[in-house]
Amino acid sequence: MTRHRPPGVFRRTASAMAAGALALAGVIALPAAAAHADTTAKGDVIANLWEWNWASISSECTNVLGPAGYGAVQVAPPSESLKQSSYYWWDVYQPYSYTLNSRFGTATQFASMVTACHNAGVKVYTDAVINHTAAQTGTGYDGTTITNKYDTPDWDASDYHTSADCPTSDLTIQDYSNLTQVQNCELLGLPDLKTSADNVRSGLAAFLNKQIALGVDGFRVDSAKHIPATDMAAIVAKLNTTTSGAAPYIFDEVYPGSTPQPSDYYGSGDVLDFTYASKMKSAFQGNVSDLSSLESSGILPAANSVSFVTNHDTERNGLHMSYKDGDAYKLANLFELAYKWSTPTIYSSWQWTQSDQAPPNSSGFVTDTDCSGSWNCLDRDTAVVGMVAWHNAAGSAAVSNWSTKSSSVIGFGRSGAGFFAVNNGSSSATYTFATGMADGTYSNVIDGGASTVTVSGGNASITIPAKDAVAFYNSSYTCTVGCDDSGSGGGSTSTVTATFNEYASTTTGTNVYVVGSIDALGSWDTSKAIQLSSSGYPIWSGAVSVPINTSFTYKYIKKDSSGNVTWESNANRSATTTTSAINLNNSWNVANADATDVTFNEYATTDWGTNVYVVGSIASLGSWNTSDAIPLSSESYPTWSKLVIVPKSTAFTYKYIKKDSSGNVTWESGTNRSYTTGSSSGYSTSDTWK
């Protein structure tokens, strides 16, 4: 299941004809001549520009994706959604209505974006949220007000699953191994549409057909596992052909779990391959030589799947890699483009420190993407752009000439259409590879054609820099888009992300900073200290790009509104980077040498907008002050978890509380819980709300 993500809905209609009429009513006038996506010179690579606004996607299609040879762009859900005060990213997965005025732009801007992308030869796939509607009442981005979550502009109470369909007392999914609950009960309290009803199927198809009429070429179906496969197939059967005359391309999100299985959905489209992304993480955080057995490792069939390295859910819950993994993350994307398998996707989004964090916005409306700022535009990275061209040139040619030189260095060809070699190690490597390529001198697409490789007798001696790759397919490749562009907000390929998480209670007007011995941390100059975000208070967090393979010391400070600085009283903390992202979890005035960690795990069901916290008798658990209680993560809902730094060899008592969106606190019943830490690390609890 995907946390914080509710899919779509449309007004109940009396007949298929009425549904067709509604598909075009009140949306936007159709263009005089619908733009057709011409991808004859393009490949199948999908750029997932997640939660970019429509104007920015229009520009990216015109200036980057089209010229680079991308086949399609995947965009966020275009319908009107919940608008709440924190503007979280998951607002858009709580649909309010099927108007196309959203936090990403107006219906007119949406239609213009589709046209601009088509003019650049890029197809458009939207995120279709069609399993449920919004759990939270309020006002949407187009002004729609909802006071009863079972009564929306598009649906009535009879259009949802009820206790007659769902066996749980509160209608929410309690057992994710129970297929009936997974598909007939509410995901996190999100009203579950009764997709077995033909009027619901027709209404959902009408919403999608409305987009198809504007030129949309296909859909990534959100939370598809919560829709029975027969219902999904029936909805797809009601879709019109696209403006190019083809059937819309469908790829379903079937999040990992015991039931249902991805293969259940092959009849209605392809399926996003979470196992593929997991194999990328395992290999590029371990041994890339393991990729020699990728095809037999349990990944989905190439003919039925879409591959990816990460997405908006899995980069946040740790299942897969993220931009914070630096070069290893980029190399995994390059491998995905090089290896012949399923349709590949390249994910570009924004930097974040908290899992719920909103995209850059103005009053909730997403602002223009600035690839030199807080956005990570991997799609325009020089090496990625080069590999898109390489991928298109290699086409359907089979993988050949596989060579494992070490646990960190592999190379392979594509039956004479191209050759790729990657070094995931920490130092450069030189090897001779049998390439399968014709003799000659070839341009290296990874550096935009700045360097070359000579093949003689089918062999090439190649030096691959640390955490880098070399790839070639012809002699004349020249970078035309994204040249000298790292795509990551100006980040260097010699850096990795360090995320600092510090428990610190403060008074109003006082903020927490991290400062340390390296330039990235201000070189101990408190005026250059890095301010941390309080969005997860009392945990203060921030992500900093720091040099790879580097040891440094650091400390936290507090600054009040007058600029007065208070230092932690403990000794300097220390850390060492490798080539992967690191998380540094600390607690104010608890020295590293005196600290251990306890992961609190609490099984508790909640209503939407209510969260679970832990509070206790020691300072690092808030000293029983509920305003300083530690928020637990809902990523594994209904189990809420958080790693907390506490002193070693210490006895304490604790309890769980719930806080709703208004700040009201509910304590669990019974006596205080107790725990005693030892002198080691890795402690955990397994509790259930009482």
C-alpha positions in Angstrom: 0.0 0.0 0.0 1.1 3.5 -0.4 0.8 5.8 2.6 -1.0 9.1 2.1 -2.3 8.4 -1.3 -6.0 8.4 -2.3 -7.2 7.9 -5.8 -10.0 9.4 -7.9 -13.7 9.7 -8.5 -16.4 11.0 -10.8 -20.1 11.8 -10.6 -22.5 8.9 -10.8 -24.1 8.9 -14.3 -27.4 7.5 -15.5 -26.0 6.0 -18.7 -22.9 5.6 -20.8 -24.1 8.5 -23.0 -24.4 10.8 -20.0 -20.9 9.8 -18.9 -19.6 10.7 -22.3 -21.3 14.1 -22.2 -19.9 14.8 -18.7 -16.4 13.9 -19.9 -16.4 17.1 -22.0 -18.7 19.3 -19.9 -17.3 22.1 -17.8 -13.7 21.3 -18.4 -12.1 23.3 -21.2 -12.8 23.9 -24.9 -10.9 21.4 -27.0 -8.1 22.7 -29.2 -9.0 23.4 -32.7 -6.7 20.6 -33.8 -5.6 18.1 -31.1 -1.9 17.7 -31.0 -0.6 14.2 -31.8 2.5 12.8 -30.1 4.9 11.8 -32.9 7.5 9.5 -31.2 8.9 8.0 -34.4 12.3 9.3 -33.5 11.9 8.7 -29.8 12.3 5.7 -27.5 10.2 4.4 -24.7 11.9 6.2 -21.7 9.5 7.9 -19.4 10.5 11.0 -17.5 8.6 11.0 -14.2 8.5 14.7 -13.4 6.8 14.2 -10.1 4.7 17.1 -8.8 6.2 19.6 -11.3 3.7 22.3 -12.3 2.2 22.3 -15.8 4.2 25.4 -17.0 7.5 23.7 -15.9 6.6 20.5 -17.7 5.7 22.4 -20.9 9.2 24.0 -20.8 11.0 20.7 -20.0 9.2 18.8 -22.8 10.2 21.6 -25.3 13.8 22.2 -24.1 14.9 18.9 -22.7 12.7 15.8 -23.1 12.0 16.2 -26.7 15.5 17.0 -27.9 17.0 14.3 -25.6 14.7 11.6 -27.1 12.5 10.8 -24.2 9.3 9.0 -25.3 6.9 10.2 -22.6 6.5 12.3 -19.5 4.6 11.1 -16.4 2.9 13.9 -14.5 1.1 14.2 -11.2 -2.7 13.7 -10.7 -4.4 16.6 -12.5 -7.7 16.7 -10.7 -8.7 19.1 -7.9 -7.6 17.8 -4.5 -7.6 18.6 -0.8 -5.9 21.8 0.2 -4.8 21.8 3.8 -2.6 24.2 5.8 0.6 22.2 5.6 0.2 21.6 1.8 1.7 18.1 2.1 2.7 16.3 -1.2 0.0 13.7 -0.6 -2.8 16.3 -0.8 -3.0 15.5 -4.5 -3.9 11.9 -3.7 -7.1 13.0 -2.0 -9.3 14.0 -4.9 -12.1 16.6 -4.3 -13.5 16.8 -7.8 -12.7 15.9 -11.4 -12.2 19.4 -12.6 -8.7 20.0 -14.0 -7.9 23.1 -11.9 -5.3 21.8 -9.4 -2.3 22.9 -7.4 -0.2 22.4 -10.6 -2.2 24.9 -12.7 -5.4 25.5 -14.4 -7.3 23.3 -16.9 -6.1 25.6 -19.7 -2.5 25.3 -18.5 -2.9 21.5 -18.4 -4.2 21.4 -22.0 -1.3 23.7 -23.1 1.2 21.4 -21.4 -0.1 18.4 -23.3 0.1 20.2 -26.6 3.6 21.5 -25.9 4.8 18.0 -25.0 3.2 16.6 -28.1 4.8 19.2 -30.3 8.1 18.1 -28.8 7.3 14.5 -29.7 6.7 13.5 -26.1 3.6 11.5 -24.9 1.9 12.4 -21.7 0.8 9.9 -19.0 -1.1 11.2 -15.9 -1.3 9.7 -12.5 -4.9 8.3 -12.3 -6.3 8.2 -8.7 -9.4 6.1 -9.2 -9.6 3.8 -6.1 -10.9 6.3 -3.6 -11.7 9.9 -2.7 -10.5 12.2 0.0 -10.5 11.1 3.7 -10.3 14.7 4.9 -13.1 17.2 4.6 -12.3 20.8 3.8 -11.8 22.9 0.7 -10.0 22.0 -2.5 -7.6 23.9 -4.8 -10.5 24.9 -7.1 -12.7 26.0 -4.1 -14.8 22.8 -3.8 -16.0 22.3 -0.2 -16.6 18.9 1.3 -18.3 18.4 4.7 -19.0 14.7 4.4 -16.4 12.5 2.9 -19.1 10.2 1.4 -20.8 13.1 -0.4 -18.7 14.8 -3.1 -19.5 16.7 -6.3 -19.0 13.4 -8.1 -20.2 10.6 -5.8 -23.0 9.7 -3.4 -22.8 7.4 -0.4 -24.1 4.4 -2.4 -21.1 4.6 -4.7 -18.7 3.5 -2.0 -18.0 0.1 -0.3 -20.0 -0.2 3.0 -20.1 -2.7 5.8 -21.9 -5.1 3.5 -18.6 -5.4 1.5 -15.9 -4.7 4.2 -15.7 -7.0 7.3 -13.9 -4.6 9.6 -15.7 -2.6 12.2 -14.4 0.8 11.1 -14.3 0.0 7.4 -10.5 0.4 7.2 -8.0 -2.2 6.1 -6.7 -4.1 9.2 -5.1 -7.1 7.5 -3.1 -6.5 4.3 -2.9 -10.3 3.7 -6.7 -10.4 3.4 -7.7 -9.8 -0.2 -11.3 -8.8 0.7 -10.0 -6.1 3.1 -7.4 -4.9 0.7 -9.9 -4.3 -2.1 -13.2 -3.6 -0.3 -12.1 -1.7 2.8 -10.7 1.8 3.2 -7.0 2.5 2.8 -6.2 4.8 5.7 -9.8 5.9 6.0 -10.0 7.0 2.3 -13.6 6.3 1.0 -13.3 3.2 -1.2 -15.2 3.4 -4.5 -17.4 0.5 -5.4 -15.7 -0.3 -8.7 -17.8 -3.4 -9.2 -20.8 -1.1 -10.0 -21.1 -0.2 -13.6 -22.0 3.4 -13.0 -18.9 3.8 -10.9 -16.8 2.2 -13.7 -18.4 4.5 -16.2 -17.8 7.6 -14.1 -14.2 6.7 -13.6 -13.7 6.0 -17.4 -15.4 9.3 -18.1 -12.9 11.2 -16.0 -10.0 9.4 -17.9 -11.7 9.9 -21.3 -11.9 13.6 -20.5 -8.1 13.7 -20.3 -7.8 11.5 -23.4 -9.9 14.0 -25.3 -7.3 16.7 -24.4 -4.5 14.5 -25.7 -3.4 12.4 -22.7 -1.8 9.2 -24.0 -2.0 6.9 -20.9 -2.2 6.5 -17.2 -0.2 5.4 -14.2 -3.0 3.9 -12.1 -2.4 4.8 -8.4 -3.1 2.1 -5.7 -4.2 -0.4 -8.4 -3.8 -3.3 -6.0 -6.8 -1.9 -4.0 -9.0 -2.3 -7.1 -10.0 -5.8 -8.1 -8.3 -6.9 -11.3 -11.7 -7.6 -13.0 -12.9 -4.1 -12.1 -9.6 -2.6 -13.4 -10.0 -4.4 -16.7 -13.6 -3.3 -17.0 -12.7 0.4 -16.5 -9.9 0.1 -19.1 -12.3 -1.4 -21.6 -14.4 1.7 -21.4 -11.5 4.0 -22.4 -11.4 5.7 -25.8 -8.5 5.6 -28.1 -6.0 8.5 -27.8 -5.8 11.4 -30.3 -3.1 9.5 -32.1 -5.6 6.6 -32.6 -3.8 4.2 -30.2 -5.1 2.5 -27.1 -4.1 4.5 -24.0 -1.0 3.0 -22.3 -1.8 1.7 -18.8 0.7 0.8 -16.1 -0.6 -0.1 -12.6 0.9 0.5 -9.2 0.7 -2.8 -7.3 2.6 -2.2 -4.1 4.4 -5.2 -2.6 2.4 -7.5 -0.4 1.1 -11.0 -0.1 -2.1 -10.3 -2.1 -3.0 -9.4 -4.8 -0.1 -10.3 -7.1 1.2 -8.2 -10.0 0.4 -10.9 -12.5 -3.3 -10.5 -11.7 -3.2 -7.1 -13.5 -1.5 -8.1 -16.7 -4.8 -8.2 -18.5 -5.4 -4.4 -18.1 -1.8 -3.1 -18.6 1.8 -3.3 -17.4 2.8 -3.2 -13.8 5.4 -1.1 -12.0 8.2 -3.4 -10.9 9.1 -2.7 -7.2 11.3 -5.8 -7.1 13.4 -4.3 -9.9 14.0 -1.2 -7.9 14.9 -3.3 -4.8 17.5 -5.2 -6.9 19.0 -1.9 -8.0 19.3 -0.8 -4.4 20.8 -4.1 -3.3 23.4 -4.0 -6.1 24.4 -0.4 -6.0 24.7 -0.4 -2.2 26.5 -3.8 -2.4 27.9 -5.7 -5.4 27.0 -4.7 -8.9 28.3 -8.1 -10.0 25.1 -9.5 -8.7 23.3 -8.0 -11.6 24.6 -10.8 -13.9 21.6 -12.8 -12.6 19.1 -10.0 -12.7 16.7 -11.7 -15.1 16.3 -14.7 -12.8 16.2 -12.7 -9.5 12.4 -12.5 -9.3 11.8 -9.3 -11.2 8.6 -9.1 -13.3 8.6 -10.2 -17.0 9.9 -7.5 -19.3 6.8 -7.7 -21.5 4.5 -6.9 -18.5 6.4 -4.3 -16.5 7.7 -0.8 -16.1 11.0 -0.5 -14.3 12.2 2.3 -12.0 14.9 3.0 -9.4 12.8 5.0 -7.0 9.5 6.8 -6.7 7.9 9.3 -4.4 6.8 6.6 -1.8 9.8 4.4 -1.8 12.5 7.1 -1.7 10.8 8.4 1.5 10.2 5.1 3.3 13.6 3.7 2.6 12.5 0.8 0.4 14.5 2.1 -2.5 17.3 4.5 -3.2 17.0 8.3 -3.5 19.0 11.3 -4.7 20.5 11.3 -1.2 22.5 8.2 -2.3 24.5 10.4 -4.6 26.5 8.8 -7.4 25.3 5.3 -6.6 21.8 6.4 -7.2 22.7 7.9 -10.6 24.6 4.9 -11.6 21.6 2.7 -11.0 19.6 4.9 -13.4 22.3 4.6 -16.0 22.3 0.8 -15.7 18.5 0.8 -16.0 18.8 2.7 -19.3 21.6 0.4 -20.6 20.2 -3.0 -19.8 17.6 -4.4 -22.2 14.5 -5.1 -20.1 11.2 -3.3 -19.6 10.1 0.3 -20.1 12.4 2.5 -18.0 11.5 5.6 -16.0 13.7 8.4 -14.8 12.5 10.2 -11.6 12.9 13.9 -11.1 11.5 15.7 -8.1 12.5 17.9 -5.1 14.8 17.7 -2.1 13.2 16.9 1.2 14.0 16.4 4.9 10.6 15.2 6.1 8.5 12.4 4.5 5.4 14.5 4.3 7.1 17.7 3.2 5.4 19.8 0.6 6.9 20.6 -2.8 8.2 24.2 -3.3 5.0 26.2 -3.3 3.1 29.5 -2.9 0.1 29.0 -0.7 0.1 25.4 -1.8 0.3 26.0 -5.5 3.5 24.4 -6.8 6.0 27.0 -8.0 8.1 26.7 -11.2 10.8 24.1 -11.1 14.3 25.6 -10.6 16.9 22.9 -11.4 19.6 25.0 -9.7 17.6 25.2 -6.4 15.7 22.7 -4.3 14.7 20.5 -7.3 16.6 17.5 -8.5 16.3 17.3 -12.3 18.0 13.9 -13.0 16.2 13.8 -16.3 18.6 16.5 -17.7 21.8 15.2 -16.2 24.5 14.9 -18.8 25.1 11.2 -18.3 21.4 10.4 -18.2 20.7 12.4 -21.4 23.5 10.5 -23.0 22.2 7.2 -21.9 18.7 8.0 -23.2 20.3 8.5 -26.7 22.3 5.3 -26.1 19.1 3.4 -25.0 17.2 4.5 -28.1 20.1 3.5 -30.4 20.4 0.1 -28.8 16.7 -0.5 -29.4 15.8 -4.2 -29.1 19.3 -5.5 -29.5 20.0 -8.3 -27.0 22.4 -8.1 -24.0 25.8 -9.6 -25.0 29.5 -9.7 -24.0 28.7 -9.6 -20.3 31.9 -9.2 -18.3 32.3 -9.2 -14.5 35.7 -7.7 -13.7 35.1 -7.3 -9.9 32.3 -7.0 -7.4 32.2 -3.3 -8.3 33.0 -3.3 -12.1 30.8 -4.8 -14.8 30.4 -4.3 -18.5 28.2 -5.5 -21.3 27.2 -4.8 -24.9 24.0 -4.8 -26.9 24.9 -7.1 -29.7 27.1 -4.5 -31.4 24.7 -1.7 -31.0 26.4 -0.2 -28.0 28.6 -1.0 -25.0 28.3 0.1 -21.3 30.6 -0.3 -18.4 30.1 0.9 -14.8 32.4 1.2 -11.8 30.6 1.4 -8.5 33.9 1.3 -6.5 35.7 4.1 -4.7 38.8 4.2 -7.0 39.2 4.3 -10.7 39.5 1.0 -12.6 41.1 0.0 -15.9 40.2 -3.2 -17.7 40.1 -4.6 -21.2 36.6 -5.5 -22.3 35.4 -7.6 -25.2 32.8 -5.1 -26.5 31.2 -6.8 -29.6 31.5 -3.4 -31.3 33.1 -2.8 -34.7 36.6 -1.4 -34.6 36.8 2.4 -34.4 36.8 5.4 -32.1 33.6 6.2 -30.2 32.3 9.1 -28.2 31.6 8.5 -24.5 28.0 9.6 -23.9 28.4 9.7 -20.1 30.5 12.9 -20.3 28.6 14.3 -23.3 31.2 13.1 -25.8 34.1 14.9 -24.2 36.1 11.7 -24.1 36.5 8.7 -26.6 37.0 5.0 -26.5 39.0 3.1 -29.2 37.9 -0.4 -30.1 40.5 -2.7 -31.8 39.8 -6.3 -32.6 36.5 -5.9 -30.8 38.3 -5.1 -27.6 38.8 -1.8 -25.7 40.9 -0.8 -22.7 38.7 1.4 -20.7 39.5 3.4 -17.6 36.3 4.1 -15.6 36.6 6.8 -12.8 35.3 5.9 -9.3 31.5 5.9 -9.1 31.2 6.5 -12.8 30.5 4.8 -16.1 31.6 4.7 -19.8 29.2 4.1 -22.6 29.4 4.5 -26.4 27.4 3.5 -29.5 28.8 5.7 -32.4 31.7 7.9 -33.2 29.8 11.2 -33.5 27.7 11.6 -30.4 27.7 15.2 -29.2 25.8 16.4 -26.2 22.9 18.7 -27.2 20.8 18.9 -24.0 21.9 19.1 -20.3 25.6 19.5 -21.2 27.7 19.9 -18.0 24.5 19.6 -16.0 24.4 17.4 -12.9 20.7 17.8 -12.7 20.8 17.9 -8.9 20.6 21.5 -7.8 24.2 22.1 -8.6 25.4 19.2 -6.5 28.9 17.8 -7.1 29.3 14.1 -8.1 31.9 13.9 -5.3 29.3 14.6 -2.6 26.7 12.6 -0.8 23.8 13.6 1.4 24.0 13.6 5.1 20.7 14.0 6.9 20.9 15.4 10.4 18.1 14.5 12.8 18.3 16.1 16.2 15.8 15.8 19.1 15.7 19.2 20.8 12.9 21.0 22.6 12.8 24.8 22.1 10.9 27.9 23.0 9.1 30.0 20.4 11.6 32.0 18.3 14.5 29.6 18.9 15.8 27.3 16.1 18.3 24.5 15.9 21.3 24.4 13.6 24.2 22.0 12.8 27.8 23.3 12.5 31.0 21.4 12.0 34.6 21.0 10.9 34.0 21.0 7.1 33.0 23.8 4.7 29.6 22.3 4.1 28.9 22.7 7.8 30.3 26.2 8.2 33.8 25.2 9.4 32.7 25.9 13.0 31.5 29.4 12.1 28.1 29.7 13.8 27.1 32.4 11.4 27.4 29.8 8.6 25.7 27.0 10.6 23.0 25.0 8.7 19.5 25.7 10.0 17.4 22.6 10.5 13.7 22.3 9.7 11.2 22.1 12.6 8.5 20.5 10.5 8.9 17.2 12.5 9.2 19.0 15.8 10.7 18.1 18.3 12.9 16.3 15.7 14.8 19.0 13.8 16.1 17.8 10.4 18.1 18.9 7.5 19.9 17.4 4.5 23.4 18.6 3.6 25.7 17.7 0.7 29.0 16.7 2.2 32.2 15.2 0.6 32.3 11.5 0.0 34.9 9.4 1.9 35.4 12.1 4.5 35.6 12.2 8.3 34.3 15.3 10.1 33.1 16.5 13.5 30.0 18.4 14.2 27.7 19.7 16.9 24.2 21.2 17.3 23.5 24.7 18.5 20.4 26.8 19.3 19.9 30.4 18.2 17.1 32.6 19.6 15.4 35.5 17.8 18.2 37.9 19.0 20.9 35.7 17.6 22.2 34.4 20.9 23.9 31.0 20.5 23.6 28.0 22.9 25.9 25.1 22.3 25.3 21.4 23.3 27.3 20.6 26.4 28.6 17.2 25.2 31.8 16.6 23.3 32.0 17.1 19.5 30.2 14.4 17.5 32.0 12.6 14.7 30.9 10.9 11.4 32.5 9.4 8.3 30.9 9.4 4.8 31.4 6.7 2.2 29.7 6.9 -1.2 26.1 6.4 0.1 23.8 8.7 2.0 24.0 8.7 5.7 21.5 9.5 8.5 22.8 11.0 11.7 20.3 10.6 14.6 21.1 12.5 17.8 19.5 14.0 20.9 20.4 17.3 22.5 23.1 17.0 25.1 23.3 13.2 24.8 26.9 12.5 23.6 27.4 9.9 20.9 29.5 7.8 23.3 26.7 7.8 25.9 23.8 7.2 23.5 22.0 4.2 22.2 18.9 3.8 20.1 15.4 2.4 20.7 13.0 1.9 17.8 9.5 2.3 19.2 6.9 0.2 17.3 3.2 0.8 18.1 0.3 -1.0 16.4 -2.5 1.6 16.3 -5.3 2.4 13.9 -6.3 6.0 13.4 -8.6 8.3 11.5 -7.1 10.4 8.7 -5.3 13.4 10.2 -4.6 11.7 13.5 -1.0 10.6 14.3 0.7 8.6 17.0 3.5 9.9 19.3 5.6 8.5 22.1 6.3 10.5 25.3 8.2 9.5 28.4 10.0 10.2 31.6 13.4 11.2 30.2 14.4 14.4 28.4 14.8 12.7 25.0 11.2 11.5 25.3 9.8 14.9 26.2 9.8 14.5 30.0 6.1 13.8 29.8 5.4 17.1 28.0 3.0 16.1 25.2 4.1 19.1 23.1 7.6 17.6 23.0 6.4 14.1 22.3 8.1 12.3 19.4 6.0 11.8 16.2 6.1 8.2 14.9 6.2 7.4 11.2 3.1 5.9 9.6 5.0 4.4 6.6 4.2 0.8 7.8 0.7 1.7 9.0 -1.0 0.4 11.1 2.4 0.0 12.8 3.8 3.4 13.8 7.6 3.5 14.2 10.5 5.8 15.0 14.1 5.3 16.0 14.9 7.5 19.1 18.2 8.3 20.6 18.3 7.8 24.4 21.0 7.4 27.0 22.7 4.0 27.5 22.0 1.9 30.7 19.0 3.9 31.6 15.6 2.9 33.0 12.6 5.0 31.9 8.8 4.9 31.5 6.8 5.9 28.5 3.4 5.9 26.8 1.8 6.5 23.4 -0.6 9.3 22.6 -2.7 10.3 19.6 -3.0 13.8 18.4 -5.6 14.9 15.8 -5.3 17.8 13.3 -6.6 20.2 16.0 -3.9 19.2 18.5 -6.3 17.3 20.8 -4.4 14.6 22.7 -5.7 11.1 23.6 -3.6 9.0 25.9 -3.6 5.2 25.7 -5.1 3.5 28.8 -3.4 1.5 31.4 -0.3 2.0 33.4 2.9 3.5 32.1 5.1 1.2 30.0 8.8 0.7 31.2 12.1 0.0 29.4 15.7 -0.2 30.4 18.5 0.2 27.9 21.9 -1.6 28.1 25.3 -0.6 26.8 24.8 -1.9 23.2 22.5 -0.6 20.5 19.6 -1.6 18.3 16.9 -1.9 20.9 13.2 -2.0 19.9 9.7 -2.3 21.3 6.7 -4.1 20.0 3.6 -2.5 21.5 -0.1 -2.3 20.8 -2.4 0.6 21.6 -4.3 -0.1 24.8 
